[in-house]
Structure formats: C-alpha cells, structure tokens
Amino acid sequence: MKASTPSSSGSKATTTPRHLQATAVVGGALIGFLVMKTREARSQLERVTDAACLQGDLSDQDAALVHQLLAATPRLTQI
C-alpha cells in the first residue's frame, strides 16, 4: 500500500486573519442583538466588541459604529 505525499503545487490550508475573524464575531453578535433585542444579546455584543478592541482586531470605525448603536438603543429591562 502506497501513501501519497502532498506536493507543493496542491492546495494548502489557510487561516483567516484575526481582524476578519473579529469582525465576523462582532457582526454575528450585532445581528443577534438586532434580532433578539435581549439584555443577554446586548451583553454579548458589548463583550465581543470590547475584547476585539482590546486585542486591536477591530477598527476604530467599526467599534464606533457598535457603540453608537448601543447608545441609541435603550437598555432593556426584560429578557
């Protein structure tokens, strides 16, 4: 039985840059918040946005957009 060895011309696995992954995670949390409008969804959006900002993976413009949305949306009292 012969095992084939991958050649250098074959396709290789790639990983997505961290800033794009952070944008995707924040975008998913943003959609979840806009759809569900719960305190939990808001908290999740705040957490992932803050984490992405601290790691330097979210642009200032994207972070400002999320913060504007959160400022314009009143805090929810019911789940």
N, C-alpha and C positions, 0 to 999 in steps of 0.2 A: 504494500500500500504506500503510495507516494503522497506526501503532503506538499501542497503548493505553497510557495513562498511569495508574499506580495511584492510586486515590482514597484519601482519608484514612479512609474507612469500611472499607476492606479489611483483611484480617488482616495483621499485621506479625510479623516475626521477633522472637523474644525469646531472651534468653540466660539460662541458669540461674545463680543466684547462686553465687559461688565456694565458700561454705561447703557448699552442697549438692553441688557437684562434688567437693569434697574428701572429703565423707562417702561418696560413691559410690565413689571410687577406693580409699579405705581399706577400705570394705566388700567390694569386689571382691578386694583383696589378702587380707583376712581369710578370706573364703570359700576362696580359693586355698590359703592356709596350712592351714586346717582339713581340706581335702580331700586335698591332696598330702603334707602333713607333711614337706617337704624343707627343707634349710638355705637353698636359694635362695628358696623361698616365704616363709620366716621373714624373711630379709634384706629381701626386697621389702616385706613388711608393715612392718618396722621403718623402712625408708627413707621410704615414703609417709606413715607416721604422723608421723615426725619432721618431714618437710617441711611437712605440713599444720599441725602445731603451731607451727612457726617462722613461718609465714605468718599465723597467727591464724585459720585457716579451720576448725579442728577444735575442738569444745568440750572443755573440761577433763574433763567426764564421759565423753565418747567416748574421749578419749585414755587416761584412767584404765582404762577397760574393756579396751582393747587391751593396755595394759601389765600388767594383772592376768592376762590370758590368756597373754601371753608369759612371765610369771613362773611361772605354774603349769605351763607346758609345758617339759619339759627340752630343752636344746639337742640337736640331732640330730647324730650323728657320721657318718651315712651319707647319701649323696644318693639 
